[in-house]
Structures are given as structure tokens and as C-alpha cells.
Amino acid sequence: MSIANGATVVNETSYLGQTVGSDGAVLVTGSGSSWTTDYLYLGYQGSGTLTIADGGLVSTGLVDMVRTATGTGTLNLNGTPG
């Protein structure tokens, strides 16, 4: 999913890579673009990638990365792996 051009997304719980073998990715890019989620599971059992670039904003109450042995999580800040 891409959030760009000043778009705003608000939700409660988000899973990127929720199940074994799954891939989930979110790109938040551009000034004014934002994603607000209460709980972010990044690489829960699958592969999850979050990229925040070019002034994008992500706000969350909790980030849980790589919940199980099968999970992988990647956080890219300003488009650079971090």
C-alpha cells in the first residue's frame, strides 16, 4: 500500500507480514502524507516492510517487530534501510 500526495490513513491494528509466507509493505511518502495506527506489527509471522520517505509521517502507539521465528521486519527511514 502506498500513502502519498498528502493522503491520510487512520486505523487501529496493522499487520505487515501477518502469516507465514506472506509479504506486506507500506510506503508513506511526501509532505502531508500520514499513517496513524494504534498497533503496528511489522513482520509478525511473514515479511513486513515499512518505508517512510520524503517527509511522510507515521504515528503509532506500539511497534512490534518480528513476533515469531518465521517473521522478518524492515524499517526504511527516508527510503534508506535502518
URVENDA-V197285 format. One record per residue. RES is the residue in one letter. PHI is phi in whole degrees, 0 to 359 (NA if undefined). PSI is psi in whole degrees, -180 to 180 (NA if undefined). OMEGA is omega as a letter, one per 40 degrees, with the letter a starting at -180 (* if undefined). Layout:
{{RES | PHI | PSI | OMEGA} {RES | PHI | PSI | OMEGA}}
//
This chain:
{{M | NA | 139 | i} {S | 244 | 135 | i} {I | 243 | 112 | a} {A | 212 | 173 | i} {N | 57 | 37 | i} {G | 83 | 9 | i} {A | 290 | 154 | i} {T | 231 | 132 | i} {V | 235 | 133 | i} {V | 230 | 128 | i} {N | 207 | 175 | a} {E | 273 | -76 | a} {T | 246 | 135 | a} {S | 233 | 133 | i} {Y | 242 | 123 | i} {L | 249 | 109 | a} {G | 81 | 57 | a} {Q | 287 | -43 | a} {T | 247 | 160 | a} {V | 305 | 129 | i} {G | 86 | -4 | a} {S | 271 | 156 | i} {D | 235 | 131 | i} {G | 226 | 136 | a} {A | 217 | 141 | i} {V | 228 | 134 | i} {L | 244 | 124 | i} {V | 244 | 113 | a} {T | 220 | 142 | i} {G | 98 | 145 | i} {S | 302 | 133 | i} {G | 88 | -10 | i} {S | 276 | 132 | a} {S | 211 | 152 | i} {W | 227 | 123 | i} {T | 241 | 122 | i} {T | 221 | 138 | a} {D | 294 | -45 | a} {Y | 228 | 129 | i} {L | 240 | 116 | i} {Y | 257 | 112 | a} {L | 252 | 105 | a} {G | 76 | 53 | a} {Y | 298 | -66 | i} {Q | 236 | -16 | i} {G | 247 | -149 | a} {S | 254 | 125 | i} {G | 233 | 136 | i} {T | 227 | 129 | i} {L | 240 | 125 | i} {T | 241 | 126 | i} {I | 243 | 120 | a} {A | 219 | 156 | i} {D | 50 | 44 | i} {G | 90 | 3 | i} {G | 296 | 157 | a} {L | 228 | 133 | i} {V | 237 | 131 | i} {S | 234 | 127 | i} {T | 213 | 152 | i} {G | 277 | -28 | a} {L | 210 | 134 | i} {V | 242 | 124 | i} {D | 243 | 110 | a} {M | 258 | 135 | i} {V | 54 | 76 | a} {R | 288 | -33 | a} {T | 230 | 173 | a} {A | 296 | -22 | a} {T | 272 | -8 | a} {G | 274 | 148 | i} {T | 224 | 137 | a} {G | 231 | 137 | i} {T | 230 | 130 | i} {L | 242 | 117 | i} {N | 252 | 120 | i} {L | 255 | 128 | a} {N | 56 | 35 | i} {G | 78 | 3 | a} {T | 248 | 131 | i} {P | 304 | 136 | a} {G | 219 | NA | *}}
//
